[in-house]
């Protein structure tokens, strides 16, 4: 699940790691690509080692300070939160990004609002 992905990214950036290698899942890869488009990650690639798939993530820093400060998980396995596109607001007055699982794929709140697509509100990053 993406809970583990977010925690590893945050802990890796606080430990000043340059890159991370995580087990591959399609949802985690799509979420990482969305965070890369929002410039919270430098690079995201799929690696194959001994016929096993992994995600290689290069973390982003500005002046040696991690770009990702924190995150808030909105939808949990015990409670799923769905949001129409009209109710998607900015995160931290535009300094953060919300990630939504839509029928067209994983999108940021800005992209989902532009495409007029709602879905399950997964988490916020700032």
N, C-alpha and C positions, 0 to 999 in steps of 0.2 A: 504494500500500500504506500501511498504518497506520504504518510505520516513519518515513516522511516527515512524516506528520501529527504524531506525537509529538515529533519533533525540532523542527519549526516552532513547536509550542506552547511547548516548553521554551525555545527561543531567543528567541521573542517575549516571553515573560514575564520572562526575564532582562534583556532590553533595555527593559523597562517599557512595552511597547506596550499600547494599550488594546484593540485588536481586530486580527484577522488575516483575510485573504481567501485561501482555498485552492481548488484545483480540486475539483469535486464528484465523489464516487463514493459509491455506496450504503453500502459498508462503512465508509468514513471518516465519513460522516454518522451512521451508527448508533453508531459508537464515540464520536463527539463527543457525541451525545445521552446515551449511558451515562455519560460523564464529567461531563456537566451534571447528571444526576440524583444523582451522587455529590458534587456541589458543588465539583468541580475547575475547572469553567468556568462563567462567568456566564450566557451565552446562546449558542445555536447556531441559525442560520437558514440557509435555502436562498435564494440570490439568483440572479436571471436577468439577465444583462447581454449585450445583443446576441445573443440566442438561445444563450448559453453559460451553463452552470450553475456556480455557485460556492457554497462554504460560508463564511459569515461567522461568526467565533467571537469572542466578547467574553471576554477573560481575567479571571480572578478574582484578587483580591489581598486580604490581610488586613494592615492597618497598613502598606501599601506594600511588603509582602513577598509574592512569588509563592506561590500555594497549591501549585503543582506544583514540587517540589524536584528530583525525578529520576524515572527510569523504568528498568525492566529488561525487555527483550524475551525471552520464554520460547520461543515457537514461532518458528522461522525457516524460510525457504523450503527450506533443506537438511534441516531436522529439525523435524517436527511433533510436539508433545507433547499427548497427549490425557489427560484426567483425569475419572474418575467423580465424581459429586457428593459422595460420602463422603470423598474425598481432598482436597477443597477446604478449605484452611486460611486463617486470617487473614493479612493481609500487614502486616508491621512491627507486630505485636501490636495490630492494629485501626487503626493510623494510616494505612494504605494500602488500595488497592483493586486486586484482580485483575480482568482482563477476559477473558471466555470466549465463544467462538463456539459457540453451541448450536443444535440443530435449531429451537428457538423464537425464535432471533435472538441478538443480541449482548447479554450480560448481565454484571453485576458478579458477583464470587464470592459475595457475600451473597445476591443475588437467585437465582442458580443453585442455591445450597444450599437456599434456601427453597422453590423450585419443584421440587427434586429432579431436576435436569437436569445432565448432564455434557457435555463437549465439548472443543474444542481450546483450551488455555490460551494466550492470545495474549501478554499482558504484564501487568506490575504497575506501579502508579503510587503515589508517596508524596510 
